[in-house]
């Protein structure tokens, strides 16, 4: 039981640490958004709602992840046997005659009482955890059904993309190949396209990027960030989507649960071309965020 408890505690600590980091990153992003607004009255008016939506989304995701981890821990605990040490020792009365049996039955000592109490507490907590787990919503299933419902109305389907850190770029590659009617160019091409655009137009991206300490990135840190976009398996997000949209001069739409379709690069809208269509999944894999391609139904 000690090893299992240690693993579960470690997993929860790691999750909480990641949540703290994400909360700090969000605050940095919000700071960047406030600076980027400038004197634009329309953007200033929209900013509070955008910030509130980002904070609510992060809070909800964190709560869901904690509930999912607790459910997994409860499932593990339900299969763990109660140690024999938790059972109070039974008195040996086989040799005691019927007339004086009660006089010779040993009273449990304090150690036995503590073990019994500990076992009872553990069993009570286990039952609570199992009950809580049974009431936990399967967020992956909910999200899958929600996205499937949305894309069906658009006459699209979800094409699975491997979750290897390159999923965003591979999804864009798949979609771009459909548009241009040629073989996919592969994630490397789109990583380089995004990185090159970000290097050329740092003012469009630096205000939204922060270090682990929540500070704005300097030029050296930003250069490293762009190099990682191009050459590592770092997962891409909205900034990289913006960079690819601008580099390709293509409109990119992202379908996700609980939000309107996110449209990036609307300035490149072309009635004769279908936008690059992606689905965004928060709960698809335990690793985190994921993107799939959305080709049209045959």
C-alpha positions in Angstrom: 0.0 0.0 0.0 2.9 2.4 0.8 4.2 2.2 -2.8 0.8 2.7 -4.3 0.1 5.7 -2.0 3.5 7.2 -3.0 2.8 6.8 -6.7 -0.7 8.4 -6.4 0.7 11.3 -4.3 3.4 11.8 -6.8 0.9 11.9 -9.7 -1.3 14.4 -7.9 1.7 16.6 -7.0 2.8 16.6 -10.6 -0.6 17.5 -11.8 -0.9 20.4 -9.3 2.5 21.6 -10.3 1.5 21.6 -13.9 -1.7 23.5 -13.0 0.3 26.2 -11.2 2.6 26.6 -14.2 -0.4 26.8 -16.6 -2.0 29.4 -14.4 1.2 31.5 -14.4 1.5 31.2 -18.1 -2.1 32.3 -18.5 -1.4 35.4 -16.4 1.5 36.2 -18.7 -0.6 35.7 -21.7 -3.3 38.0 -20.3 -0.6 40.6 -19.6 0.5 40.4 -23.2 -3.1 40.7 -24.4 -3.5 43.9 -22.4 -0.4 45.4 -23.8 -1.3 44.4 -27.3 -4.7 46.1 -27.2 -3.1 49.6 -27.1 -5.7 52.4 -27.9 -8.1 50.2 -29.9 -11.4 50.9 -28.2 -13.2 47.9 -29.7 -10.5 45.5 -28.5 -10.5 47.1 -25.1 -14.2 46.5 -24.8 -13.9 42.9 -25.9 -10.8 42.1 -23.7 -12.6 41.5 -20.3 -14.9 38.9 -21.9 -11.9 37.2 -23.6 -9.9 37.1 -20.3 -12.9 35.7 -18.4 -13.4 33.0 -21.0 -9.7 32.0 -20.8 -9.8 31.9 -17.0 -13.0 29.9 -16.9 -11.8 27.4 -19.5 -8.5 26.8 -17.6 -10.4 26.4 -14.3 -12.8 23.9 -15.7 -10.1 21.9 -17.4 -8.1 21.8 -14.1 -11.1 20.6 -12.2 -11.8 17.9 -14.7 -8.2 16.7 -14.7 -8.2 16.4 -10.9 -11.5 14.5 -10.9 -10.1 12.1 -13.6 -7.0 11.5 -11.6 -9.0 10.8 -8.4 -11.2 8.4 -10.3 -8.1 6.5 -11.6 -6.7 6.4 -8.0 -10.0 5.1 -6.7 -10.0 2.4 -9.3 -6.5 1.4 -8.3 -7.4 1.4 -4.6 -10.5 -0.8 -5.1 -8.3 -3.6 -6.3 -5.7 -3.4 -3.5 -6.2 -6.0 -0.7 -6.5 -4.9 2.9 -3.3 -5.9 4.7 -3.5 -8.8 7.2 -2.0 -6.4 9.7 -5.2 -4.6 9.8 -7.1 -7.6 11.2 -7.2 -7.7 15.0 -5.6 -10.8 16.4 -8.1 -13.5 17.4 -7.6 -15.0 20.9 -6.8 -18.7 21.1 -9.5 -20.3 23.4 -9.5 -23.8 22.1 -8.0 -25.1 25.4 -10.3 -23.1 27.7 -13.2 -25.0 29.2 -16.7 -23.8 28.4 -17.4 -22.7 32.0 -14.5 -20.1 32.1 -14.1 -19.2 28.4 -15.1 -15.5 28.8 -12.7 -15.0 31.6 -9.7 -15.9 29.4 -10.6 -14.0 26.2 -7.9 -11.3 25.7 -8.9 -7.7 25.3 -7.4 -6.1 22.2 -4.3 -4.0 23.0 -3.9 -0.4 21.8 -1.8 -1.3 18.8 -4.5 -3.7 17.6 -7.2 -1.0 18.2 -5.2 1.5 16.1 -4.8 -1.0 13.3 -8.5 -1.8 13.3 -9.4 1.9 13.3 -6.9 2.6 10.5 -8.4 -0.3 8.5 -11.9 1.0 9.1 -10.9 4.5 8.0 -9.2 3.2 4.9 -12.3 1.2 3.9 -14.5 4.2 4.5 -12.3 6.4 2.3 -12.2 3.7 -0.4 -16.0 3.5 -0.5 -16.2 7.3 -0.8 -13.6 7.3 -3.6 -15.4 4.6 -5.5 -18.7 6.5 -5.2 -17.0 9.7 -6.3 -15.4 7.9 -9.3 -18.8 6.4 -10.3 -20.2 10.0 -10.5 -17.2 11.3 -12.5 -18.0 12.4 -16.0 -16.0 10.7 -18.8 -14.9 14.0 -20.4 -13.2 12.3 -23.4 -16.5 10.6 -24.3 -18.5 13.9 -23.8 -16.0 15.8 -25.9 -15.9 13.1 -28.7 -19.7 13.2 -28.9 -19.8 17.0 -28.9 -17.2 17.4 -31.7 -18.7 14.5 -33.7 -22.1 16.2 -33.6 -20.6 19.5 -34.7 -18.6 18.1 -37.6 -21.4 16.0 -38.8 -23.5 19.1 -39.4 -20.6 20.5 -41.5 -20.5 17.2 -43.5 -17.0 16.5 -42.2 -15.4 13.6 -40.2 -12.6 13.3 -37.7 -9.5 11.9 -39.2 -7.2 10.6 -36.5 -3.7 12.1 -36.3 -0.9 10.5 -34.3 -0.3 12.2 -30.9 3.5 12.6 -31.1 4.0 16.4 -30.5 3.6 17.0 -34.3 -0.1 16.5 -34.4 -1.0 20.1 -35.2 1.5 20.3 -38.1 0.5 16.9 -39.4 -3.2 17.8 -39.3 -2.4 21.0 -41.3 -0.3 19.0 -43.7 -3.2 16.6 -44.3 -5.7 19.5 -44.8 -3.3 21.5 -47.1 -2.7 18.4 -49.3 -6.5 18.0 -49.7 -6.8 21.7 -50.8 -3.9 21.6 -53.2 -4.6 18.1 -54.4 -1.0 16.9 -53.9 0.9 14.6 -51.5 1.3 15.9 -47.9 4.5 17.8 -47.4 4.9 16.5 -43.8 5.2 18.2 -40.5 8.7 19.5 -41.0 7.6 21.8 -43.8 4.9 23.4 -41.7 7.1 23.7 -38.6 9.6 25.6 -40.7 7.0 27.8 -42.3 5.6 28.7 -38.8 9.1 29.3 -37.3 10.2 31.4 -40.3 7.1 33.6 -40.1 7.5 34.1 -36.4 11.1 35.1 -36.8 10.1 37.6 -39.5 7.3 39.2 -37.5 8.3 39.0 -33.8 6.0 41.9 -32.7 3.0 39.8 -33.6 3.9 37.0 -31.2 6.4 38.1 -28.5 3.7 40.0 -26.4 1.9 36.6 -25.9 4.9 34.6 -24.8 6.3 34.4 -21.3 9.0 32.4 -19.5 8.3 29.9 -16.8 8.6 32.8 -14.3 5.8 34.7 -16.0 8.1 37.3 -17.5 8.0 38.5 -21.1 10.5 36.7 -23.3 13.6 38.6 -24.4 15.0 38.4 -28.0 17.3 35.5 -27.1 14.5 33.5 -25.5 12.2 34.2 -28.4 14.9 33.0 -30.9 15.1 29.8 -28.9 11.3 29.4 -28.9 11.3 29.8 -32.7 14.1 27.3 -33.0 12.1 24.8 -30.9 9.0 25.4 -33.1 11.1 24.4 -36.2 13.3 21.6 -34.8 11.7 20.0 -31.8 8.6 17.9 -31.0 7.1 20.8 -28.9 3.3 20.8 -29.2 1.9 23.7 -31.2 -0.9 26.0 -30.3 -2.8 29.1 -31.3 0.3 31.2 -32.0 1.7 28.6 -34.3 -1.6 28.3 -36.1 -1.6 32.0 -36.6 1.9 31.8 -38.0 1.0 29.0 -40.4 -2.1 30.7 -41.5 -0.1 33.8 -42.4 2.7 31.9 -44.0 0.4 29.8 -46.2 -2.1 32.7 -46.6 -4.9 30.3 -45.8 -7.9 30.6 -43.4 -7.8 28.0 -40.6 -10.9 27.0 -38.7 -10.8 25.0 -35.4 -13.8 23.1 -34.1 -13.9 22.5 -30.4 -16.3 21.5 -27.7 -18.2 24.3 -25.9 -17.0 27.2 -28.1 -17.9 28.7 -31.5 -15.6 27.7 -34.4 -12.3 29.6 -34.0 -11.5 31.3 -37.2 -7.9 32.3 -37.8 -6.6 34.2 -40.8 -10.0 35.5 -42.0 -8.2 38.1 -44.0 -7.2 35.2 -46.4 -10.9 34.1 -46.8 -11.5 32.9 -50.4 -14.9 31.8 -51.5 -13.4 29.3 -54.0 -11.3 27.6 -51.3 -12.4 25.6 -48.2 -10.6 26.7 -45.0 -8.1 24.3 -43.4 -10.4 22.5 -40.9 -9.0 21.1 -37.6 -10.6 19.7 -34.5 -9.1 20.6 -31.1 -9.3 18.1 -28.2 -8.6 18.8 -24.6 -9.4 15.3 -23.3 -8.4 13.0 -26.2 -5.2 11.8 -24.7 -3.8 11.9 -21.2 -0.8 13.8 -22.6 -2.8 16.9 -23.1 -4.1 18.9 -26.0 -4.5 17.3 -29.5 -5.4 18.3 -33.0 -7.1 16.1 -35.7 -7.8 16.8 -39.4 -11.4 17.3 -40.6 -11.8 16.1 -44.2 -15.2 16.3 -46.0 -17.4 13.3 -46.0 -17.3 11.4 -49.3 
